[in-house]
């Protein structure tokens, strides 16, 4: 019976299973839907003192009440393309949402079973982290906007052409991740599998600054810090081993001198 299968697995995960291990994936469920499912899928709880008739079967997983509304066009488009899955940088949880207050988390095994039976969503995959000695879900990781620097195709005769930026899919990543983790995540997302690539904190274009790629500092500790909503600019080295931004700066200086 599905109630027994999922509840036994969930209890195991909470006691000694994957929900006790930092770094493990987990999925967020609306507490209201979980209760509706629990009451409709099988016998009453032990507190009821007796077995009751199975109630009305729950509808599709309903996590809409947990979702942060957004007017950002890139985020909304990504949300549609990914089916509402926050694995792809969309479907953010409400900022006021707290663990075990209106929501709970289940392991990937329990989630996959429930999703296979009921469908619905949106899907909120999160990672368990160790905070103050307690393993808990990171409900609010960083959502970063990602841009790619597009080099000028050819240099006009009158003045240098400034490289343009192209929006890519937003990325959701742990605020406890390092800048090296960020680089690896962007590469895995297809930004560039191999070859030289550097990142810029482009939140303020007028003060864009390269990001040091190290494993010893978190995203919020770099200078300037990357926080929720920050913009990361990806710059890929040209085939002639030049950086587009530096090439543009040199061209501007040469144009000024020649002028």
N, C-alpha and C positions, 0 to 999 in steps of 0.2 A: 504494500500500500504506500502511496507516495508520501503521505504525512510521516509515516514511520521511517521511511528511507531518508528523507531530507532532514528530519529532526535529529535522528541518530547521527547523521553525518555532521550536522551543524554543531551538535553538542560535543562531538569528538574534536572538531576543528577549534572550538572555543577552549577546550580543556588542554589538549596536547597536540593538536593538529596544526594546519597551516596558519590559522588565525593567531597563533602564539609566536610566529617567527617573523622578525623584521625582514623586509625585503620581499615578502610573499604578496601576490596579488589578492585583492578582495573586491567585492562588488557591493554597492550601496543599494539598499531597498527602503522604500517608504514603509514606515512602521504600520500605517493604516492598511496597506495592501497585504503585508505579511500576516497581520491579524485576521484579515478577511480570508486569506488562503488557509491559515491554520484552522480556523473554525469550520471551513467548508470542506477541508480535505480529509477529515477523519474524526476520531473520538475526541470528546472534550478533554481538557487538561485534568491532571490528577486532583486539582483543587475542587473539581466539580463532584468528586466522590462516586461517579458512576459513568458508564459509557452512554453517550447520547447518540442520536441518529445523525448521520452525516448531513451537514447543512448544504446550502446553495454553493455550487462550485464557483470559485473566484473567477473574475474576468481576466483579461490580459494584464500583465505587470503594469502598474500605474505609478510611475515615478515622476510624473509631470509636476507635482507639488513641490518637488525638491529642486527644480531647475531654476537657475538664475535667468531672467529675461535679458535679452541683449538686442541692441539696435545696430551693432557692428555688422556691416554687410559681409565682410570676409568671414567672420565667425558664423553668421547665419548660413552662408553658402556652404561652409565646411560642414556645418551641422546637417544640412540636407544631404550632402555627398556621402557622409559617413553614417547615415542612418541614426543620428543622434548620439553617437558613441563618443565619450570623452577621451577615448584612446587616441583620437585623431585631433585633439585640441578643441573640441566643441563641448556642448552640453555641460556647462559649468554648474556646480551646486550653488545654492543660495549662500551668500556670505554669512548669513546669520545662523546657518545650520550647524548644529553641534552633534557630535557622536552620541548615540543612544538618547537623543532628544528629537523624536520625530523620524528617526531613521535607525537602521542597524546595518551591519555588514555580514555577508556570508562569503564562504570560500568560492573559488572558481568551480569546484565540483558541484556544490549546491546550486550556484547560479546557473550553470549550464543545464542542470536538470530542470529547474524551474522555467528557464527560458525556452527549453525544448517543448515543455508541456503547454506553456501559456503565451509565449511571445510577449509583445508589448515593449515598454521602455519609458524614457530613454535609458541607455546603458551608461552607468557610472562606474568605470573600473578605477580603483585606487590602489595604492601600495601601502603596506603596513610599515611603520617606522617606529624607532625607539625614541621616545620623548620622556625625559626625566625618569628613566628606568622603566617606563610602561610602554608596551607594544600597543599601538593604536593606529587607526587608519589616518592617512593624511588626506583629509577631506578637501582641503583648499590648496592644491599645488599651484605653481605659477603657470599662468597662461601668457605665452609670449607671441607677439606678432613677428612674423618672419618675412624679410625682404631679401631679394637677390639683386646684386649690383650687375647691371647689364652694360658692358663696355660699348663705347661708341664704335660704330662699324667703320667709319672713315673720318679723318680729320678734315673739316672744311677749310677752305683757303683763307677765309676771313678771320675766323676765331676757333679755338678748340671747342669741341662738343663735349658737354658734361655727360658722364655716364648716368644712365637712368636707373631707377629702382623698379623692381617687379615684385608684387606681392605673391608669397607662397602660402601654403597651408599653415595656419597657426599651430603651435606646438604646446602641449601640456607636459610639464616636467616638475619633478619634486624640487621644492625650495631648498632641500638639503643636498641636491645634486651639485657636483663640481662643474667648473667650466669645461673640463675634459669630457665629463658625462654629456654635457650639452652638445659638444662637437660630435661625439659618437652618435647621439640621437639624431642629429641633423643628417649625418652621413647615412644612417640606416633608413632615413625617410627619403633618400634619393637625392639630397642636395648635391652631393658629389661623393661617389664611392671611394675614389682614390684621387691622388694629386693634391698639391698645396691649396689650402683654403684657410682664410682667416675670418674672424668674426668681429663685428663692431657693435657697440652699444649705440644704437641709432635712435634712441627715444627722443633726444633733442638733436635734430639734424645739424643745427648750428654748432653743436659741441660733440659731434660723433667721435668716439674713442675706441681704439682696438681693445679687445678683451684678451687678457693673458690666459692661455690654455694650460691650466695646471690642475692637479688633483687635490691640492691641499686647502683650497678655499671653496666655499659654497657660492652659488650665484648671487646671493644677497650680500656677500662679503667682498665681491670684486669692486673695483673702482673705475667708474661709478657703479653702484649696485644695480643688479637686475631684479626688478620687483614685478608684481602682477601687472600685466598690461604693457610692460616694456617692449621695445622693438629691437630685434636683432637683425643686423644686416650681414648677409653672406657675401664675401668677395672671393672669387676664384682667380687664381693666377693665370695669366695669358700663356699661350703656347710658346711665346718668345721669352718666358721667364720674368715678365714684368707684371706689376700689380696695376690694375686699371686706375685706382685712385691716385697712385703715385705718378703714373704716366700722364694723367690729366693735370696734376699739379705742375709737372715739368713743362707740359705744353702751354699752360697758362703763363708760367714765368717766362718762357721763351717768346710767347706772343707779346707780352708786355715789354720785354726788352727790344724786340724787333720793331714794335710800334713806336 
